[in-house]
Amino acid sequence: MSNLDMGKNDNQKKRAPRWMWVTLISSLAVNLLIIGIVGGAAYKWRHGGHWGGHGFGGPMAKYISTLPDERRSEIRKTIHAHFMKLRPQWKEVHRARKKVSESLKVEPFNRIGL
């Protein structure tokens, strides 16, 4: 046995260097960050965006695609008629949400200004 090995036990000989541990933990953190970003984007896309949009269609669109062509065209006409009636209201809701969002970003926050 050499003089260098005399004071070390078996655990100290087998342990990885500190830079390897730092690299491992950093890699784990970056991987978790990427998984979080991808998962958050998928969740946001699936549930209608930042404000939880109306998600027009959704599972109903899949159901409609299984129907015969004549029935599908009737349903699409009905949906289109209601969509045109509701579109101005959706735009108004969008404008109101945007106005609230902009007022919350202004410093200092003024609750009366809403």
C-alpha positions, 0 to 999 in steps of 0.5 A: 500500500502506498503512502497516499492510500493509508488515510482513506477508507473505501468510501472516499476512494469511490466517491465521484469528484465534486464537479461531476456532482455539480454537473449532474444536479445542473443537468437535472435542473435544466431537464426539469425546467424543459419538462415544465415548459413543455408541460405548461405549454401543452396544458395552456394549448389544451385548455384554451390559452392564458384566459381559459378561452371558450374552446369552440368545438373541442370533443364535439368537433370529433363527434361531428366528424363521425356523422354523415355529410348531410347531418354534418352540414346541418350542424355546421350551419347551426354552429355558424349561425350562433357563432356569428351572433356570439362573435361580437360578445366574444370580442367585447369580452376580449376587449374587457380582459385586455383592458383589465390586464393593461390596468393591472400592469400600470404602476402604481396599481389604482383600484378605482381606475377600473 
